[in-house]
Amino acid sequence: MKTLAPLLILFLTSVSPVRPQATSEDEPDIYYDIYTTDTCLSVWIDLFPLINSRVWDRLRDGVDVAIECRLELTSPRWLWADRLEADNTRTVRLSYRKVTENFVLDAGDGDSARTYTSTEEMERYLSDSVEVCLATLARLDRDRTLQVRLRITSIFLTDLNLAEHLESDDGSESPVKYLFRQFLELTDYGRRRFDLRSRPFLLKELTRQP
């Protein structure tokens, strides 16, 4: 029985779709929840732990920060690679305006950017309000086992740290920018990456939100 105890503990701690990380500024807790609404399988993500003291300092120095959340819904298969059922990406961008002393948050949801006069207001949004519709319920098989993967990247957007989505519309790019882009891809300079994966679940196991 003693040899089975660690396996039992591991199983009991892995059944929840919420998976915390190690606690520190460099390896923060990232919490999320998976639930259904009337039409969607949705994922809520608490992004506030990614905004540590270093991020606040850089924001006030004029360095924008982007948080890219790539979500994948898959169905595990025994003999083949997992089947991709749906995917979605949400990029939240933060900036600070020194003249007005306001913080600006672009939630990447198609709405206009939000302006905040205090850090507490922006913290509240990042903690409570980042929700992504990952898939419509109508296209999902309710009897199929599913799994959610979250790949989150925090990016400091300095002049030399250009994110992929900031490329020019006409596809042109100077040789200097191209070289810096290759440098960033090779070194991950100014980026932190987090990879989370839920346990397998059925739709009927999820809670329903209004």
HELIX and SHEET records of a PDB file:
HELIX    1   1 ALA A    5  LEU A   12  1                                   8    
HELIX    2   2 PHE A   48  LEU A   50  5                                   3    
HELIX    3   3 SER A   53  ARG A   60  1                                   8    
HELIX    4   4 THR A  119  ASP A  128  1                                  10    
HELIX    5   5 LEU A  137  ARG A  139  5                                   3    
HELIX    6   6 GLU A  164  LEU A  166  5                                   3    
HELIX    7   7 PRO A  175  THR A  187  1                                  13    
HELIX    8   8 LEU A  203  GLU A  205  5                                   3    
SHEET    1   A 4 GLU A 131  THR A 136  0                                        
SHEET    2   A 4 CYS A  40  ILE A  45 -1                                        
SHEET    3   A 4 TYR A  32  THR A  36 -1                                        
SHEET    4   A 4 THR A 207  ARG A 208  1                                        
SHEET    1   B 6 ARG A 114  TYR A 116  0                                        
SHEET    2   B 6 ASN A 102  ASP A 106 -1                                        
SHEET    3   B 6 ARG A  83  ARG A  97 -1                                        
SHEET    4   B 6 ASP A  64  SER A  75 -1                                        
SHEET    5   B 6 GLN A 147  LEU A 157 -1                                        
SHEET    6   B 6 ARG A 191  ARG A 197 -1                                        
END                                                                             
